[in-house]
Amino acid sequence: GVLPSPDGSAPSVSITEIRQYLRAQDIPFHDGYSCLHTPSLFIGDRGDQPLSANAPFTLFIDKTTGSFLCTATLAEGTWQDFQANVEMRLRGISPIPPASSEEMEEEMRQAREDARCIWERALPLWELLDEKETKETKALFGISQVTDATLKRFGVRYLRTARSLVFPWFSPQDATLKGLKLVRVEKKGSTTTYVEETIPRFDSYRNLFGLPLIGRRDTELVLTGWELDALALHQAAGVASLALPRGASCLPPDLLPYLEQFKRITLWLGEDLRSWEAAKLFARKLSLKRCSLVRPGNLQPRPLEALNQGLNVTKILRSALLASHKSIVSFRQLREEVFGELVNTEQVSGIKWARFPELNKLLKGHRRGELTIFTGPTGSGKTTFISEYALDLCMQGVCTLWGSFEINNVRLAKIMLTQFAGRRLEDQLELYDEWADRFEELPLYFMTFHGQQNIKTVIDTMQHAVYMYDITHVVVDNLQFMMGHEHLSVDR
């Protein structure tokens, strides 16, 4: 499939315009944390009746992009789609939810079918052959302390053939199975890594694991970056907890409506600096005033670890810091952060390149908020090198946006795919699909610009991509092309 590219131009609708439009159309709304809430256009009495303020407010409009989602019917679309449906309703025609392409529909149907087959073959963990196998499996995943009752509550299963834990994605609407996440353990020497696979793939996997267990009246939530952490939190502290589908790498805006009911959200995404950075970023999307963050540190590992070490999880949650920091702070408030930086020198210096040890000496690693400029004469290999440099980070989960004004995206993707596979695919075409499938899983996006561009359009598109995909690394190739020549007098 094609990598999702931010559309030619970012939707430019302001929250003020959205509010004005709703008032002009007599649509009742509440102002929520990340969204405006209105009654749904897609339920109830059709025709030219005004929407009733007594109807349940199940339609959510994203304050940043204007996109909407109705949680009752799962109708979703852009701000333009919303307006079109309002006009239709006024003319007495039943609004139709904007349909996604047939291709997408087919892919999702196929994914659900695949998920169902795997789900039926998977066994509840406590029904394995014997006690011994259950014990060994739980030990392998580091969940010996997690009780069967907890596993049962969250519906976790085990797929013996793939030696993977299976986490279901149930629709909060009708409890049907929409997808799965498979997690297996790989041991290399003393290090343990968890390998994840989602069905449906990467960009369509929009699960908030644990959502069907949330009650209407729950107002406090702990948001984690991992399914096993959500289990541990529920068991250790009895709190409502959810896991983000892609961990600390991104919080897709489509999920924000499901988080609107909570007055207080504590983010406990992991135990390293990257999760801390991500938590600060996500808190902005969720609205700072209701978010608290658990600071990573020796005494505050990730929730599963905390459970395993017998730490007091409730106490850790109580010590979470408010995300809405004041503009002026004393050193006393910074003291902890400074200590954190000293303890985690390795992590503070950023994400290391796996393939460029020399570059790590120069730049220390990739850090947010830094600008690096590579110069060199034409044909000296800048694009080839930068492609490899960006791919290295992208393979480590750094969400990357490419803006190439010099070569088109197809050629750029070909270079990157070849570097990713580490082989000349033109000589081994039978391997293409396998490598392309793996490449598609990377958090990599391309801007669809070519040649000279209006700088404002480019910046708007970048900002939109950062909000949608939590981009933390932007590559621009190259600046002269982007600037054009007519701006020479302007301060760049």
JOBELKA-V854390 format. One record per residue. OMEGA is omega in whole degrees, 0 to 359 (999 if undefined). BURIAL is # if it has 9 or more other C-alpha atoms within 8 Angstrom, else .. D_CENTER is the distance of its C-alpha to the mean C-alpha in Angstrom with 1 decimal. Layout:
BEGIN
OMEGA,BURIAL,D_CENTER + OMEGA,BURIAL,D_CENTER
END
This chain:
BEGIN
180,.,19.3 + 177,.,18.6 + 181,.,15.5 + 180,.,13.9 + 176,.,15.6 + 185,#,15.4 + 182,.,18.5 + 176,.,21.8 + 182,.,21.5 + 179,#,19.0 + 183,.,20.0 + 175,.,22.2 + 182,#,22.8 + 179,#,23.4 + 179,#,23.0 + 179,.,26.9 + 181,.,27.4 + 180,#,25.2 + 181,.,27.3 + 181,.,30.5 + 181,.,29.9 + 180,#,29.2 + 182,#,32.4 + 182,.,34.4 + 182,.,33.5 + 178,.,34.3 + 180,#,30.9 + 177,#,30.5 + 170,#,27.2 + 176,.,25.9 + 181,.,23.9 + 183,.,20.9 + 179,.,18.3 + 186,#,15.7 + 166,#,17.5 + 181,#,21.1 + 175,#,22.3 + 172,#,25.1 + 184,#,27.0 + 176,#,25.8 + 192,#,27.8 + 179,#,27.3 + 166,.,29.2 + 187,.,32.8 + 178,.,35.8 + 174,#,35.4 + 190,#,37.7 + 174,.,38.4 + 174,.,38.2 + 179,.,36.2 + 185,#,33.0 + 179,.,34.2 + 178,.,32.8 + 180,.,33.7 + 178,.,31.2 + 181,.,28.0 + 185,#,25.3 + 179,#,22.6 + 186,#,21.4 + 179,#,18.7 + 182,#,18.6 + 185,#,15.9 + 184,#,18.0 + 187,.,16.3 + 183,#,16.3 + 178,#,18.7 + 181,#,16.7 + 174,#,17.7 + 173,#,17.0 + 186,#,19.9 + 180,#,18.9 + 184,.,22.4 + 184,.,22.6 + 173,.,19.0 + 177,#,20.5 + 179,#,18.0 + 183,#,18.6 + 177,#,19.1 + 179,#,21.4 + 178,.,24.2 + 182,#,23.8 + 181,#,24.1 + 180,.,27.3 + 180,.,28.7 + 178,#,28.5 + 180,#,30.1 + 181,.,33.0 + 182,#,33.4 + 180,#,33.7 + 180,#,36.3 + 176,.,38.3 + 177,#,38.3 + 179,#,36.2 + 178,#,33.5 + 175,#,30.1 + 177,.,28.2 + 178,#,24.5 + 182,.,23.2 + 172,.,23.0 + 184,.,20.5 + 180,.,22.5 + 179,.,24.6 + 180,.,22.9 + 181,.,19.5 + 183,#,21.4 + 180,.,23.2 + 181,.,20.2 + 180,#,18.6 + 180,.,22.1 + 181,.,22.6 + 180,#,19.3 + 180,#,20.5 + 179,.,23.9 + 182,#,22.7 + 182,#,20.7 + 180,#,23.9 + 181,.,26.1 + 183,#,24.2 + 181,#,23.9 + 179,.,27.7 + 183,.,28.5 + 182,#,26.5 + 169,#,28.5 + 186,#,28.0 + 183,#,28.1 + 179,.,31.4 + 179,.,33.1 + 187,#,33.2 + 182,.,36.6 + 178,.,37.8 + 185,.,37.0 + 181,.,36.9 + 178,#,34.2 + 181,#,32.0 + 183,#,32.7 + 181,.,32.0 + 180,.,28.7 + 180,#,27.5 + 182,#,28.7 + 182,.,26.9 + 179,.,23.5 + 182,.,24.7 + 180,#,24.8 + 182,#,28.6 + 183,.,28.4 + 187,#,26.1 + 177,.,28.6 + 180,.,29.1 + 180,.,28.9 + 181,#,25.3 + 181,#,24.3 + 182,#,26.2 + 181,.,24.7 + 176,#,21.1 + 181,#,22.6 + 177,#,21.7 + 181,#,23.8 + 178,#,24.9 + 189,#,25.5 + 184,.,28.6 + 183,.,28.8 + 183,.,25.4 + 185,.,25.8 + 168,#,22.3 + 181,#,21.0 + 179,#,19.7 + 184,#,17.2 + 170,#,17.6 + 179,#,15.5 + 175,#,18.1 + 180,#,18.2 + 181,.,18.9 + 187,.,21.5 + 175,.,23.8 + 175,.,22.6 + 181,.,22.5 + 182,#,20.5 + 182,#,17.6 + 183,#,16.2 + 165,#,16.0 + 177,#,14.4 + 179,#,17.2 + 175,#,17.4 + 184,#,20.5 + 172,#,22.1 + 179,.,23.6 + 173,.,26.3 + 184,.,27.6 + 184,.,30.5 + 182,.,29.4 + 179,.,25.7 + 174,.,23.4 + 178,.,20.1 + 180,.,17.9 + 185,.,17.0 + 173,.,14.4 + 180,.,14.7 + 172,#,13.1 + 356,#,15.3 + 189,#,14.5 + 170,#,12.9 + 193,#,9.6 + 181,.,8.8 + 182,.,10.7 + 188,#,9.4 + 185,#,8.3 + 166,.,10.0 + 188,#,10.4 + 181,#,12.9 + 185,#,16.1 + 181,.,15.9 + 181,.,19.3 + 182,.,20.9 + 179,.,20.3 + 178,.,23.5 + 187,.,24.2 + 179,.,25.8 + 180,#,23.1 + 179,.,22.4 + 185,#,21.0 + 168,#,17.8 + 181,#,16.3 + 183,#,12.6 + 181,#,12.0 + 187,#,9.7 + 183,#,11.9 + 183,#,14.1 + 176,.,17.3 + 179,#,16.7 + 178,#,16.4 + 184,#,19.7 + 182,#,21.3 + 181,#,20.6 + 183,#,22.0 + 187,#,25.0 + 186,#,25.8 + 179,.,25.4 + 183,.,25.4 + 173,#,22.5 + 180,#,20.0 + 180,#,16.7 + 176,#,13.4 + 177,#,10.8 + 186,#,7.0 + 183,#,6.5 + 178,.,5.0 + 185,#,6.9 + 185,#,7.3 + 175,#,5.7 + 176,#,2.7 + 183,#,3.4 + 182,#,4.5 + 179,.,8.1 + 184,.,9.6 + 185,#,9.0 + 180,#,10.9 + 182,#,14.3 + 182,.,14.2 + 184,.,13.9 + 186,#,16.8 + 186,.,19.6 + 179,#,19.1 + 182,.,21.4 + 179,#,20.1 + 175,#,16.8 + 180,#,16.9 + 178,#,14.0 + 193,#,14.9 + 183,#,12.1 + 187,#,14.6 + 181,#,17.8 + 184,#,17.4 + 180,#,17.2 + 180,.,13.8 + 179,#,12.4 + 177,#,14.8 + 181,.,13.8 + 181,#,10.1 + 180,#,11.7 + 180,#,13.9 + 183,.,11.4 + 181,#,9.5 + 178,#,13.1 + 178,.,14.0 + 186,.,11.7 + 185,#,13.0 + 187,#,16.5 + 190,#,18.1 + 180,.,21.1 + 186,#,19.7 + 170,#,17.5 + 183,#,18.9 + 174,#,17.6 + 182,#,19.0 + 178,#,20.2 + 179,#,19.9 + 184,#,23.5 + 184,.,26.2 + 181,.,26.9 + 178,#,23.3 + 179,#,21.6 + 187,#,18.6 + 181,#,19.6 + 178,#,20.8 + 181,.,22.9 + 178,#,24.2 + 182,#,25.4 + 181,#,27.0 + 179,.,28.7 + 179,.,30.0 + 179,.,28.7 + 186,.,28.8 + 180,#,25.3 + 181,.,26.4 + 178,.,27.9 + 180,#,24.8 + 180,#,22.9 + 183,.,25.9 + 181,.,25.8 + 183,#,22.3 + 177,.,22.6 + 183,#,22.1 + 183,#,19.4 + 182,.,21.7 + 178,.,23.9 + 183,.,27.2 + 181,.,28.0 + 180,.,30.9 + 176,.,30.7 + 180,.,33.4 + 181,.,33.3 + 179,.,33.4 + 181,.,29.8 + 189,#,28.7 + 180,.,30.7 + 182,.,28.0 + 181,.,25.5 + 179,.,28.3 + 179,.,29.1 + 181,#,25.5 + 180,#,25.7 + 181,.,29.1 + 187,.,28.0 + 183,#,24.9 + 181,.,26.6 + 184,.,25.0 + 182,#,21.4 + 183,.,22.4 + 171,#,23.7 + 181,#,20.2 + 184,#,18.7 + 172,#,21.8 + 180,#,22.5 + 187,.,23.4 + 186,.,26.0 + 181,.,27.5 + 181,.,29.2 + 181,.,31.4 + 179,#,28.5 + 179,#,27.2 + 182,.,30.7 + 189,.,30.6 + 182,.,27.1 + 182,#,26.2 + 179,#,22.6 + 179,#,19.7 + 177,.,19.1 + 173,.,17.3 + 177,.,19.9 + 179,.,22.3 + 177,.,24.0 + 179,.,25.7 + 177,.,28.2 + 179,.,29.7 + 179,.,33.1 + 182,.,35.6 + 178,.,38.0 + 176,.,37.1 + 181,.,36.7 + 175,.,36.2 + 180,.,32.8 + 184,#,30.3 + 181,.,27.9 + 181,.,28.3 + 185,.,27.8 + 177,.,24.8 + 180,#,23.1 + 182,#,23.8 + 181,#,22.7 + 181,#,19.3 + 179,#,18.8 + 181,#,19.8 + 183,#,16.9 + 179,#,14.3 + 177,.,15.6 + 174,.,14.8 + 176,#,11.1 + 183,#,11.6 + 193,#,9.6 + 177,#,12.9 + 179,#,14.5 + 171,#,18.1 + 180,#,20.8 + 181,#,24.0 + 189,#,27.0 + 178,#,29.4 + 185,.,28.6 + 187,#,26.9 + 181,#,23.4 + 180,.,25.1 + 180,.,27.2 + 180,#,24.5 + 179,.,22.3 + 178,.,25.5 + 184,#,26.1 + 181,#,22.7 + 179,#,22.9 + 179,#,26.4 + 181,#,25.4 + 183,.,22.5 + 180,.,25.1 + 179,.,27.8 + 177,.,30.4 + 184,.,32.1 + 180,#,30.6 + 179,.,33.4 + 184,.,35.7 + 187,.,33.6 + 181,.,32.2 + 180,.,32.0 + 189,.,29.1 + 186,#,27.2 + 181,.,25.1 + 180,.,24.1 + 181,#,22.9 + 177,#,21.3 + 182,.,19.3 + 181,.,18.1 + 182,#,17.5 + 181,#,15.3 + 183,.,12.8 + 178,#,12.3 + 189,#,9.5 + 182,#,12.5 + 180,#,13.5 + 173,#,17.0 + 184,#,18.8 + 178,#,21.5 + 173,#,24.3 + 179,#,27.6 + 187,.,30.6 + 184,#,31.2 + 172,#,28.9 + 187,.,29.1 + 181,.,27.3 + 179,.,26.0 + 182,#,24.3 + 181,#,22.6 + 179,.,21.4 + 181,#,20.3 + 179,#,18.2 + 182,.,16.7 + 179,.,15.9 + 181,#,14.4 + 180,#,12.1 + 180,#,11.1 + 186,#,10.3 + 189,.,8.5 + 182,#,6.5 + 179,#,7.0 + 176,#,9.9 + 181,#,12.1 + 180,#,14.9 + 178,#,16.9 + 178,#,20.0 + 183,#,22.9 + 358,#,25.8 + 190,#,28.1 + 182,.,29.1 + 181,.,32.6 + 184,#,31.3 + 184,#,28.9 + 186,#,31.6 + 184,#,34.4 + 185,.,37.9 + 184,.,38.8 + 190,.,37.0 + 184,.,39.1 + 184,.,40.7 + 178,.,37.5 + 184,.,36.0 + 999,.,32.9
END
